[in-house]
């Protein structure tokens, strides 16, 4: 089981940028798929960004505002979000999974709250 600890959330204003971190308990070089989901109150969980070894995926709805990258030396996954909007308010969760697992059955962090408000 991989322990994932998110950090970097907080209260920001519209238009601000924020970088979230997800520190893993193992070498992330060994992690097949690692990324971020978010869930706002009353809404379904949605994918923000994913990485698989040397590739990254960002949904069309997030492109242009979100950058995801792995720092293998720090065993940390970063999520940079720019031009934040009130609708980005949510709990952001980091996950990791093996190739044989679904994301749902992988390992998840406890989440970090991001609130965008003026």
HELIX and SHEET records of a PDB file:
HELIX    1   1 UNK A   28  UNK A   30  5                                   3    
HELIX    2   2 UNK A   86  UNK A   88  5                                   3    
SHEET    1   A 4 UNK A   4  UNK A   7  0                                        
SHEET    2   A 4 UNK A  18  UNK A  24 -1                                        
SHEET    3   A 4 UNK A  76  UNK A  81 -1                                        
SHEET    4   A 4 UNK A  66  UNK A  71 -1                                        
SHEET    1   B 6 UNK A  10  UNK A  12  0                                        
SHEET    2   B 6 UNK A 112  UNK A 116  1                                        
SHEET    3   B 6 UNK A  90  UNK A  97 -1                                        
SHEET    4   B 6 UNK A  33  UNK A  39 -1                                        
SHEET    5   B 6 UNK A  46  UNK A  52 -1                                        
SHEET    6   B 6 UNK A  55  UNK A  57 -1                                        
SHEET    1   C 4 UNK A  10  UNK A  12  0                                        
SHEET    2   C 4 UNK A 112  UNK A 116  1                                        
SHEET    3   C 4 UNK A  90  UNK A  97 -1                                        
SHEET    4   C 4 UNK A 107  UNK A 108 -1                                        
END                                                                             
